[in-house]
Amino acid sequence: MNDYLVRIITENGAVRALACITTSLVNEACQRQGCWPTAGVALGRGLSAGALMGALLKTDQRIALSFEGNGPLKKILVEADANGALRGYVRVPAVHMEKPDGTFDVAAALGHAGLLTVTKDLRLKEPYKGIVPLATSEIGEDLALYLTESEQTPSAIGLGVFVEPDNSVSAAGGFLIQALPPGDDAIIDKLMHRLEALPSLTAMLKEGTTPEQLIERLFEGIPYTTLEKRELAFVCACSRPRIEKVLISLGKDELEDMLEKQGHTEVTCEFCQVRYAFDRDDLKRLLTEITG
C-alpha cells in the first residue's frame, strides 16, 4: 500500500483532523540511514509528524522540524512540503535504548534537555521560526504542546512506528487533531474521551488500520467532510549541481587547500546518503567558476 494522508473537517468547522500511513517512506529513510531500532522509531515518528504538518501548508510552502537534545541521538531533522514530499535524518542512527518494559525509550535517546525548532518557509522575505525547549522529548507530545502554546491551536498528536527484528519498518503513521475557533466543547470532550480509550496506535497500524478507519473510529457520530487524500513519499532534493554550489560557497582558499592537500573530495547527503565524488579536474573546474 502506498503512503498517503487524509484530511477532514467537521461539518461545523470546529475541528480538523489528519491521519496518515508512512510505512514505506519511513522504512526507506531508516534503511538509508542504517538506523538501529530506537533511532528508527524516533526518525519514523518525526517523519510522520512532518507529513501531518506539511499537509497544513499551502502550495510551494515548506516546513522543517528539528528535535535537538543532549541524548545519544543528538538531533532529528525532518523536512516536508505541501505536496507530500518528505526527507529526514537522525544525527546518530546507531542508537537503541529500551525502557524496563521493553518498549523503545525515544525520550532518553533524544535527551531531556534540548530544543524543538519549527521553521516554515511561507514564501515571504524571511522564514518563520519558532523555538521552544523540549518538554517531554516525546516527538508527538512536544509538537502538540508547541502547536497548542506557541501557535495557539489546541492539538493532539498520535504517532506510531513498528520495527521488525531485522530493523525494517513494517508499520508507521500518525494523526493530528486540532480545535479551530470558535470551538465546540461537546465535540472536544467526546474526542478527548475517545483518544484516552484508543488502543496503541502502533498496534492498530500493524494490524492494518487505514487513515480513513482511524478517523471513522475517532469521529463516529460526528459529521465531517473529507477535504483531501494525498500521496506521501520520501523525496530528497539533493543533486550534483546543488552539491557543487555548496563546494563553491566554501570559497577559493578552501577549494585550493582541498585541491593541494587531497586532490579530491567526496560529499555524502545527510538525508539520502548518496555520495558525490569530485576528482582533481572537478575541483579545478569549480575553482575556475569562482575566479571567472
N, C-alpha and C positions, 0 to 999 in steps of 0.2 A: 504493500500500500504506500502510495506517495505521501510525503509530508504535506499537511495543509492546516489551515486555520479557518475557524468560523467566527463571525462577529454578529451579535444580536443586540437589540434594544427592546426594552419593554414597551408595550403599546402606549403607556402614559409617559414615556420618556424619562422615567425616574432612575432607571438602572441600565447600564450597558454591560455586556459580558463578552469575553473572547475565550475560546478554547482551541488548543492545537495539539497535533501529533508531530513530533520532531525526530522520530526514531532514526530515520536514515541519515539525516544531516548531522545529528549528534554522533552517531556511530562513525561517520566519515571523519568528522573533526577529531574524535578521540583516537581513531586509528592513525591518522596523520600525525597527531601529537605523540603517540605512543603512551597514552595515559594509563596509569595504574588505576585500580577500581575507584578509590575515593576521589582522585583527581578527575576521573571520567564523570562521576556523578556531579561534581562541582561544575565542571565545564558544561555538562548537559543541562543542568538547571539554569546556568547563565544563558545558554543559547535559547532555551525555551522562553525565558524571560525576555530576551531580546526580540524574539518573534512576536510576542504579545505586545511589547512596547512599540515595535516598528509598525504594527498594524494600526496604530493610533495616529500615524503621521500622514501628511499629505504627499502627493506625488513629488518626487525628486528630493524629499527630505530624508535625513539620516539620523541615527541615534547611536551613541556608544555608551556602554555600561562598563565601568571599571570598578572591580572589587579588589582592594589592595589591603592586605593585612600583614601581621607580624608572624604568621604561621608558615609552615614549610611550603605551602603552595605559592606564597609570595603575592601573586596577582592573577586575576581572571579578567580578561578583556573580551568583550563581545561587541560586534558592530552589526547593525541591521538597517535596512532601508524600507521604504513604504511598499516595495514590490515583492517582499518576501525573500530577499537575498540576505543570507547571514554568513558570518565567519567569526571565529573566536579562537583564543588560545589561553592556556594556563602556563604561567612562567616556569613552574617546576612540575612537570607531569608525572614524575616518578614518586608519587606520594600515595600511601594507603594507610588510613587510620580508622580504627573501629571503636565504637562505644562498648561498654561491658555486655550489652545485649546483642552484639554482633552487627548492629547497623552501622552505616558509614558516618563517621564523625567529620562532616564537612566544616562545621564551625571551628573545631580545633585545628583542622588542616589549613583553613584560611587565616585563623588567628583572631583573637578577641579585641585587638586594638588595630584600628585602621580606618580607611575611608571608602565611602561609596561615591563615585563621581558619575553623574549623568550629563552627557554632552549631546546637545541637539543642534544639528545643522539645519536650520529652518530657511536657508537661502536668504538670510539677512546679512548685514555687514559683518557681524560677529556672531559666532555660535553661542547658544545659551548654555551655561554650565552651572550645575547645582552640585555642591559638595557637602556631604554630611558624614558624621562619624558612623562607623559600623555599630549597630545596636546589639544584634544577636549573632552576627556573622552567618546567619542562615539566609541564603540568597533571596528567597521569596519574601521572608518576613522583613528583611531590611528594605527591599524595594517597595513593598506595600507601605511601610512606615514612611518612606521618603515621599511617596505619592500622596499619602494622607496629610502629612505635616508640611512638606515643602511646596507641593502643588495644590494643596487644599482640595484634594479629590479623594474622599474616603474609599479605600481599596482593600480587596482581599485577593491574595495570590496563592495558588497551589502549584507546585512543581514536582514532577516525579521522573526518576530515571532508574532503569533496571539494568544492572551489569552482570553478564554471564561469567562463569569461571574462567573462560578464555579471554576475558576483558572486553569482549564485544558488547555492544549496547543493543538489547532486544526490545526495549520499550522506553519511550521518552515523550514528554509533553507537559501541558500545564493549562491553567485557566487564570483569568483576570476578571474580577467583578468590581465595578465602580458605581458609586451612587452619584447621580447628577442632580443639580439644583432644579427645582426646589426640594426634591427628595420625596420619599414615600416611606414613612416609618413602618407601616404594616408589611410592605414588601421586604424592607431591610431586615426586620425581625424574623420573618419567615426564612429568608436566605441564611441568616446567621445560624438559626437552629439546624438548617439542613447541612450547612458547612461543618458544624460541630459533629453531626451524626454521619458524615461522609466517611466511608472506609478509606483505607490507604490508597492515595491516588496512584502510587507506583503499582500496587496490586491490580487496580482497576485497568490501568494501561496495559499491564502484562496480560490481562485476561481478554484484551481486545476492545475495550470500551472506546468508542469513537468520540470526537469532539461534539457531534450532534447528540449522542446519547448522554454525555456528561451534562450538557446544557439542559436537555429534556429532564434529566433527573433533578437538577437544582431548581429549575423553573416550572416544575409541574404545577398546573393550576394558575400560573401567572402568564397572562397573554403577552407574547413577544413577537417581534418581526426579525427574520434573518436578513441582515444587511449585505453580507458577502461571504463568499468562500474563496480563499486564495491559496495557491500553492506556495510551499516553502522549500528552500534548497540551500545547501552550502555553496557559496559562490565567493571566490577570492578575487580581489581586484588587482592583485599583483601582476606584473608583466616585465619583460626585459627592458622596454623603454622607460617604465617607471623606476626600475632599479638604477638604470643609467642616470636618471635625473638625481637620484639620491647620491650617487657617487660624485656627480658633478657638483652637487651642493657642498661636498666636503671641501672644495676649493683646490686651487692649483698646487699649493705647497703639500697638502695631504696626498694628492694623487702622485705627485713627483716622488715623494718619500716612499709611497707604496710601490711605485714602478722600480725605484732604485734598490729597495731592500728585498722585495718579494718577487717582483716581475709579473705578478698575477694576483687575483683575489677571487673569492667566492662569497656570495651573499645568499643567505637562506631566509626565505619568507617565514616570519614567526607564525603566521596563520596556517598556511597550507604546506609548509616545509619543502616547497620546491626550491632547488638550488640553482643559482645563476652564476656561471663561471665566466671570468673575464681574464683573457691572457694578455701578454705584453702589447700586442697590436691593438687590442680593445682599449687598454689604458692610454696608449698613445693617442688614439682617436678621440677619446674623451678629453684629454689634455688640449688637443688641437681645438676642440669646441670651446673650451674655456678661454684660450688665448686668441681665438679668432684666426 
